[in-house]
Amino acid sequence: MAVIAVMIPVLMLGVVVALGRYEEWLLPPAERSDDTEPVALSH
């Protein structure tokens, strides 16, 4: 039981890291142009 209690968080961390690493493959890239930038953020 102790081994399972240690392995589950490690596996969940691996899944989160893998999803972050391959986010570009899972989600289509958002098309963005410079004129869609909010006025408050442009310097």
CHARMM-style PDB file with segment names, atoms N, HN, CA, C and O in Angstrom:
ATOM      1  N   MET     1       0.820  -1.200   0.000  1.00  0.00      PROA
ATOM      2  CA  MET     1       0.000   0.000   0.000  1.00  0.00      PROA
ATOM      3  C   MET     1       0.863   1.263   0.000  1.00  0.00      PROA
ATOM      4  O   MET     1       0.512   2.259  -0.633  1.00  0.00      PROA
ATOM      5  N   ALA     2       1.983   1.219   0.706  1.00  0.00      PROA
ATOM      6  HN  ALA     2       2.268   0.410   1.221  1.00  0.00      PROA
ATOM      7  CA  ALA     2       2.846   2.395   0.749  1.00  0.00      PROA
ATOM      8  C   ALA     2       3.441   2.683  -0.624  1.00  0.00      PROA
ATOM      9  O   ALA     2       3.635   3.841  -0.993  1.00  0.00      PROA
ATOM     10  N   VAL     3       3.728   1.625  -1.374  1.00  0.00      PROA
ATOM     11  HN  VAL     3       3.570   0.685  -1.074  1.00  0.00      PROA
ATOM     12  CA  VAL     3       4.283   1.812  -2.721  1.00  0.00      PROA
ATOM     13  C   VAL     3       3.253   2.478  -3.620  1.00  0.00      PROA
ATOM     14  O   VAL     3       3.594   3.362  -4.406  1.00  0.00      PROA
ATOM     15  N   ILE     4       2.005   2.065  -3.511  1.00  0.00      PROA
ATOM     16  HN  ILE     4       1.728   1.348  -2.872  1.00  0.00      PROA
ATOM     17  CA  ILE     4       0.934   2.678  -4.314  1.00  0.00      PROA
ATOM     18  C   ILE     4       0.749   4.143  -3.918  1.00  0.00      PROA
ATOM     19  O   ILE     4       0.547   4.997  -4.782  1.00  0.00      PROA
ATOM     20  N   ALA     5       0.818   4.438  -2.615  1.00  0.00      PROA
ATOM     21  HN  ALA     5       0.982   3.745  -1.914  1.00  0.00      PROA
ATOM     22  CA  ALA     5       0.654   5.815  -2.140  1.00  0.00      PROA
ATOM     23  C   ALA     5       1.766   6.723  -2.655  1.00  0.00      PROA
ATOM     24  O   ALA     5       1.556   7.925  -2.812  1.00  0.00      PROA
ATOM     25  N   VAL     6       2.932   6.171  -2.916  1.00  0.00      PROA
ATOM     26  HN  VAL     6       3.103   5.194  -2.788  1.00  0.00      PROA
ATOM     27  CA  VAL     6       4.042   6.966  -3.453  1.00  0.00      PROA
ATOM     28  C   VAL     6       3.958   7.055  -4.975  1.00  0.00      PROA
ATOM     29  O   VAL     6       4.268   8.098  -5.551  1.00  0.00      PROA
ATOM     30  N   MET     7       3.549   5.989  -5.619  1.00  0.00      PROA
ATOM     31  HN  MET     7       3.298   5.142  -5.151  1.00  0.00      PROA
ATOM     32  CA  MET     7       3.556   5.950  -7.080  1.00  0.00      PROA
ATOM     33  C   MET     7       2.450   6.801  -7.710  1.00  0.00      PROA
ATOM     34  O   MET     7       2.661   7.373  -8.780  1.00  0.00      PROA
ATOM     35  N   ILE     8       1.288   6.899  -7.081  1.00  0.00      PROA
ATOM     36  HN  ILE     8       1.116   6.435  -6.213  1.00  0.00      PROA
ATOM     37  CA  ILE     8       0.177   7.651  -7.675  1.00  0.00      PROA
ATOM     38  C   ILE     8       0.530   9.131  -7.864  1.00  0.00      PROA
ATOM     39  O   ILE     8       0.320   9.642  -8.964  1.00  0.00      PROA
ATOM     40  N   PRO     9       1.051   9.852  -6.864  1.00  0.00      PROA
ATOM     41  CA  PRO     9       1.422  11.253  -7.107  1.00  0.00      PROA
ATOM     42  C   PRO     9       2.540  11.406  -8.139  1.00  0.00      PROA
ATOM     43  O   PRO     9       2.550  12.368  -8.907  1.00  0.00      PROA
ATOM     44  N   VAL    10       3.476  10.462  -8.155  1.00  0.00      PROA
ATOM     45  HN  VAL    10       3.468   9.681  -7.531  1.00  0.00      PROA
ATOM     46  CA  VAL    10       4.565  10.530  -9.136  1.00  0.00      PROA
ATOM     47  C   VAL    10       4.005  10.367 -10.550  1.00  0.00      PROA
ATOM     48  O   VAL    10       4.397  11.094 -11.463  1.00  0.00      PROA
ATOM     49  N   LEU    11       3.097   9.422 -10.729  1.00  0.00      PROA
ATOM     50  HN  LEU    11       2.779   8.831  -9.988  1.00  0.00      PROA
ATOM     51  CA  LEU    11       2.478   9.230 -12.041  1.00  0.00      PROA
ATOM     52  C   LEU    11       1.632  10.437 -12.448  1.00  0.00      PROA
ATOM     53  O   LEU    11       1.632  10.832 -13.614  1.00  0.00      PROA
ATOM     54  N   MET    12       0.916  11.020 -11.497  1.00  0.00      PROA
ATOM     55  HN  MET    12       0.916  10.700 -10.550  1.00  0.00      PROA
ATOM     56  CA  MET    12       0.109  12.207 -11.807  1.00  0.00      PROA
ATOM     57  C   MET    12       1.003  13.382 -12.200  1.00  0.00      PROA
ATOM     58  O   MET    12       0.663  14.140 -13.108  1.00  0.00      PROA
ATOM     59  N   LEU    13       2.132  13.538 -11.531  1.00  0.00      PROA
ATOM     60  HN  LEU    13       2.409  12.923 -10.793  1.00  0.00      PROA
ATOM     61  CA  LEU    13       3.070  14.587 -11.895  1.00  0.00      PROA
ATOM     62  C   LEU    13       3.611  14.353 -13.302  1.00  0.00      PROA
ATOM     63  O   LEU    13       3.761  15.298 -14.076  1.00  0.00      PROA
ATOM     64  N   GLY    14       3.902  13.108 -13.632  1.00  0.00      PROA
ATOM     65  HN  GLY    14       3.781  12.340 -13.003  1.00  0.00      PROA
ATOM     66  CA  GLY    14       4.361  12.795 -14.976  1.00  0.00      PROA
ATOM     67  C   GLY    14       3.329  13.127 -16.032  1.00  0.00      PROA
ATOM     68  O   GLY    14       3.681  13.609 -17.109  1.00  0.00      PROA
ATOM     69  N   VAL    15       2.054  12.878 -15.742  1.00  0.00      PROA
ATOM     70  HN  VAL    15       1.769  12.487 -14.868  1.00  0.00      PROA
ATOM     71  CA  VAL    15       0.990  13.212 -16.696  1.00  0.00      PROA
ATOM     72  C   VAL    15       0.903  14.718 -16.884  1.00  0.00      PROA
ATOM     73  O   VAL    15       0.756  15.192 -18.011  1.00  0.00      PROA
ATOM     74  N   VAL    16       0.991  15.480 -15.794  1.00  0.00      PROA
ATOM     75  HN  VAL    16       1.111  15.096 -14.878  1.00  0.00      PROA
ATOM     76  CA  VAL    16       0.913  16.944 -15.900  1.00  0.00      PROA
ATOM     77  C   VAL    16       2.094  17.489 -16.699  1.00  0.00      PROA
ATOM     78  O   VAL    16       1.920  18.379 -17.531  1.00  0.00      PROA
ATOM     79  N   VAL    17       3.274  16.968 -16.456  1.00  0.00      PROA
ATOM     80  HN  VAL    17       3.415  16.245 -15.780  1.00  0.00      PROA
ATOM     81  CA  VAL    17       4.458  17.416 -17.194  1.00  0.00      PROA
ATOM     82  C   VAL    17       4.335  17.046 -18.666  1.00  0.00      PROA
ATOM     83  O   VAL    17       4.682  17.845 -19.536  1.00  0.00      PROA
ATOM     84  N   ALA    18       3.850  15.851 -18.950  1.00  0.00      PROA
ATOM     85  HN  ALA    18       3.568  15.202 -18.243  1.00  0.00      PROA
ATOM     86  CA  ALA    18       3.683  15.426 -20.337  1.00  0.00      PROA
ATOM     87  C   ALA    18       2.654  16.284 -21.059  1.00  0.00      PROA
ATOM     88  O   ALA    18       2.860  16.648 -22.216  1.00  0.00      PROA
ATOM     89  N   LEU    19       1.558  16.611 -20.400  1.00  0.00      PROA
ATOM     90  HN  LEU    19       1.390  16.316 -19.459  1.00  0.00      PROA
ATOM     91  CA  LEU    19       0.544  17.464 -21.030  1.00  0.00      PROA
ATOM     92  C   LEU    19       1.092  18.861 -21.283  1.00  0.00      PROA
ATOM     93  O   LEU    19       0.797  19.462 -22.316  1.00  0.00      PROA
ATOM     94  N   GLY    20       1.877  19.380 -20.366  1.00  0.00      PROA
ATOM     95  HN  GLY    20       2.117  18.893 -19.526  1.00  0.00      PROA
ATOM     96  CA  GLY    20       2.487  20.688 -20.579  1.00  0.00      PROA
ATOM     97  C   GLY    20       3.491  20.671 -21.711  1.00  0.00      PROA
ATOM     98  O   GLY    20       3.603  21.635 -22.468  1.00  0.00      PROA
ATOM     99  N   ARG    21       4.222  19.574 -21.826  1.00  0.00      PROA
ATOM    100  HN  ARG    21       4.131  18.791 -21.211  1.00  0.00      PROA
ATOM    101  CA  ARG    21       5.251  19.463 -22.864  1.00  0.00      PROA
ATOM    102  C   ARG    21       4.641  19.366 -24.253  1.00  0.00      PROA
ATOM    103  O   ARG    21       5.147  19.954 -25.209  1.00  0.00      PROA
ATOM    104  N   TYR    22       3.547  18.617 -24.354  1.00  0.00      PROA
ATOM    105  HN  TYR    22       3.135  18.139 -23.578  1.00  0.00      PROA
ATOM    106  CA  TYR    22       2.938  18.374 -25.662  1.00  0.00      PROA
ATOM    107  C   TYR    22       1.668  19.184 -25.870  1.00  0.00      PROA
ATOM    108  O   TYR    22       0.781  18.781 -26.623  1.00  0.00      PROA
ATOM    109  N   GLU    23       1.585  20.331 -25.197  1.00  0.00      PROA
ATOM    110  HN  GLU    23       2.306  20.658 -24.585  1.00  0.00      PROA
ATOM    111  CA  GLU    23       0.399  21.179 -25.325  1.00  0.00      PROA
ATOM    112  C   GLU    23       0.216  21.669 -26.754  1.00  0.00      PROA
ATOM    113  O   GLU    23      -0.911  21.789 -27.234  1.00  0.00      PROA
ATOM    114  N   GLU    24       1.321  21.950 -27.433  1.00  0.00      PROA
ATOM    115  HN  GLU    24       2.236  21.853 -27.043  1.00  0.00      PROA
ATOM    116  CA  GLU    24       1.235  22.446 -28.802  1.00  0.00      PROA
ATOM    117  C   GLU    24       0.646  21.399 -29.734  1.00  0.00      PROA
ATOM    118  O   GLU    24      -0.024  21.735 -30.711  1.00  0.00      PROA
ATOM    119  N   TRP    25       0.896  20.122 -29.429  1.00  0.00      PROA
ATOM    120  HN  TRP    25       1.440  19.849 -28.635  1.00  0.00      PROA
ATOM    121  CA  TRP    25       0.366  19.051 -30.282  1.00  0.00      PROA
ATOM    122  C   TRP    25      -1.099  18.779 -29.974  1.00  0.00      PROA
ATOM    123  O   TRP    25      -1.863  18.405 -30.864  1.00  0.00      PROA
ATOM    124  N   LEU    26      -1.500  18.968 -28.695  1.00  0.00      PROA
ATOM    125  HN  LEU    26      -0.879  19.272 -27.973  1.00  0.00      PROA
ATOM    126  CA  LEU    26      -2.877  18.650 -28.310  1.00  0.00      PROA
ATOM    127  C   LEU    26      -3.847  19.755 -28.697  1.00  0.00      PROA
ATOM    128  O   LEU    26      -4.984  19.482 -29.081  1.00  0.00      PROA
ATOM    129  N   LEU    27      -3.400  21.006 -28.595  1.00  0.00      PROA
ATOM    130  HN  LEU    27      -2.477  21.228 -28.283  1.00  0.00      PROA
ATOM    131  CA  LEU    27      -4.279  22.133 -28.879  1.00  0.00      PROA
ATOM    132  C   LEU    27      -3.846  22.810 -30.173  1.00  0.00      PROA
ATOM    133  O   LEU    27      -2.651  22.997 -30.400  1.00  0.00      PROA
ATOM    134  N   PRO    28      -4.803  23.181 -31.027  1.00  0.00      PROA
ATOM    135  CA  PRO    28      -4.426  23.900 -32.242  1.00  0.00      PROA
ATOM    136  C   PRO    28      -3.904  25.293 -31.888  1.00  0.00      PROA
ATOM    137  O   PRO    28      -4.393  25.913 -30.944  1.00  0.00      PROA
ATOM    138  N   PRO    29      -2.929  25.784 -32.625  1.00  0.00      PROA
ATOM    139  CA  PRO    29      -2.400  27.128 -32.332  1.00  0.00      PROA
ATOM    140  C   PRO    29      -3.442  28.201 -32.613  1.00  0.00      PROA
ATOM    141  O   PRO    29      -4.153  28.150 -33.616  1.00  0.00      PROA
ATOM    142  N   ALA    30      -3.519  29.158 -31.725  1.00  0.00      PROA
ATOM    143  HN  ALA    30      -2.941  29.200 -30.909  1.00  0.00      PROA
ATOM    144  CA  ALA    30      -4.459  30.267 -31.895  1.00  0.00      PROA
ATOM    145  C   ALA    30      -3.870  31.271 -32.883  1.00  0.00      PROA
ATOM    146  O   ALA    30      -2.734  31.717 -32.724  1.00  0.00      PROA
ATOM    147  N   GLU    31      -4.638  31.614 -33.884  1.00  0.00      PROA
ATOM    148  HN  GLU    31      -5.561  31.252 -34.013  1.00  0.00      PROA
ATOM    149  CA  GLU    31      -4.183  32.619 -34.854  1.00  0.00      PROA
ATOM    150  C   GLU    31      -4.257  33.987 -34.198  1.00  0.00      PROA
ATOM    151  O   GLU    31      -5.314  34.410 -33.730  1.00  0.00      PROA
ATOM    152  N   ARG    32      -3.125  34.671 -34.170  1.00  0.00      PROA
ATOM    153  HN  ARG    32      -2.267  34.327 -34.550  1.00  0.00      PROA
ATOM    154  CA  ARG    32      -3.071  35.981 -33.527  1.00  0.00      PROA
ATOM    155  C   ARG    32      -2.364  36.966 -34.426  1.00  0.00      PROA
ATOM    156  O   ARG    32      -1.314  36.660 -34.991  1.00  0.00      PROA
ATOM    157  N   SER    33      -2.928  38.129 -34.557  1.00  0.00      PROA
ATOM    158  HN  SER    33      -3.780  38.377 -34.098  1.00  0.00      PROA
ATOM    159  CA  SER    33      -2.253  39.185 -35.296  1.00  0.00      PROA
ATOM    160  C   SER    33      -1.969  40.344 -34.347  1.00  0.00      PROA
ATOM    161  O   SER    33      -2.534  40.416 -33.255  1.00  0.00      PROA
ATOM    162  N   ASP    34      -1.098  41.239 -34.767  1.00  0.00      PROA
ATOM    163  HN  ASP    34      -0.639  41.180 -35.654  1.00  0.00      PROA
ATOM    164  CA  ASP    34      -0.690  42.329 -33.883  1.00  0.00      PROA
ATOM    165  C   ASP    34      -1.803  43.341 -33.631  1.00  0.00      PROA
ATOM    166  O   ASP    34      -1.812  44.003 -32.594  1.00  0.00      PROA
ATOM    167  N   ASP    35      -2.738  43.465 -34.568  1.00  0.00      PROA
ATOM    168  HN  ASP    35      -2.731  42.927 -35.411  1.00  0.00      PROA
ATOM    169  CA  ASP    35      -3.787  44.481 -34.398  1.00  0.00      PROA
ATOM    170  C   ASP    35      -4.880  44.017 -33.432  1.00  0.00      PROA
ATOM    171  O   ASP    35      -5.756  44.813 -33.093  1.00  0.00      PROA
ATOM    172  N   THR    36      -4.863  42.774 -32.983  1.00  0.00      PROA
ATOM    173  HN  THR    36      -4.151  42.128 -33.258  1.00  0.00      PROA
ATOM    174  CA  THR    36      -5.857  42.319 -32.007  1.00  0.00      PROA
ATOM    175  C   THR    36      -5.388  42.535 -30.574  1.00  0.00      PROA
ATOM    176  O   THR    36      -6.091  42.162 -29.634  1.00  0.00      PROA
ATOM    177  N   GLU    37      -4.220  43.126 -30.393  1.00  0.00      PROA
ATOM    178  HN  GLU    37      -3.649  43.429 -31.156  1.00  0.00      PROA
ATOM    179  CA  GLU    37      -3.696  43.354 -29.059  1.00  0.00      PROA
ATOM    180  C   GLU    37      -4.485  44.467 -28.375  1.00  0.00      PROA
ATOM    181  O   GLU    37      -4.783  45.480 -29.009  1.00  0.00      PROA
ATOM    182  N   PRO    38      -4.827  44.304 -27.104  1.00  0.00      PROA
ATOM    183  CA  PRO    38      -5.561  45.359 -26.404  1.00  0.00      PROA
ATOM    184  C   PRO    38      -4.737  46.642 -26.315  1.00  0.00      PROA
ATOM    185  O   PRO    38      -3.510  46.601 -26.234  1.00  0.00      PROA
ATOM    186  N   VAL    39      -5.410  47.746 -26.330  1.00  0.00      PROA
ATOM    187  HN  VAL    39      -6.407  47.780 -26.396  1.00  0.00      PROA
ATOM    188  CA  VAL    39      -4.727  49.045 -26.307  1.00  0.00      PROA
ATOM    189  C   VAL    39      -3.966  49.240 -25.010  1.00  0.00      PROA
ATOM    190  O   VAL    39      -2.910  49.873 -25.007  1.00  0.00      PROA
ATOM    191  N   ALA    40      -4.483  48.706 -23.899  1.00  0.00      PROA
ATOM    192  HN  ALA    40      -5.340  48.192 -23.901  1.00  0.00      PROA
ATOM    193  CA  ALA    40      -3.862  48.890 -22.596  1.00  0.00      PROA
ATOM    194  C   ALA    40      -2.501  48.184 -22.515  1.00  0.00      PROA
ATOM    195  O   ALA    40      -1.648  48.584 -21.723  1.00  0.00      PROA
ATOM    196  N   LEU    41      -2.293  47.148 -23.318  1.00  0.00      PROA
ATOM    197  HN  LEU    41      -2.986  46.822 -23.962  1.00  0.00      PROA
ATOM    198  CA  LEU    41      -1.038  46.408 -23.247  1.00  0.00      PROA
ATOM    199  C   LEU    41       0.000  46.874 -24.255  1.00  0.00      PROA
ATOM    200  O   LEU    41       1.169  46.507 -24.138  1.00  0.00      PROA
ATOM    201  N   SER    42      -0.390  47.667 -25.233  1.00  0.00      PROA
ATOM    202  HN  SER    42      -1.340  47.965 -25.328  1.00  0.00      PROA
ATOM    203  CA  SER    42       0.588  48.109 -26.229  1.00  0.00      PROA
ATOM    204  C   SER    42       1.385  49.286 -25.668  1.00  0.00      PROA
ATOM    205  O   SER    42       0.829  50.200 -25.060  1.00  0.00      PROA
ATOM    206  N   HSD    43       2.697  49.239 -25.888  1.00  0.00      PROA
ATOM    207  HN  HSD    43       3.148  48.496 -26.382  1.00  0.00      PROA
ATOM    208  CA  HSD    43       3.580  50.290 -25.349  1.00  0.00      PROA
ATOM    209  C   HSD    43       4.193  51.060 -26.499  1.00  0.00      PROA
ATOM    210  OT1 HSD    43       4.968  51.990 -26.276  1.00  0.00      PROA
TER     211      HSD     43
END
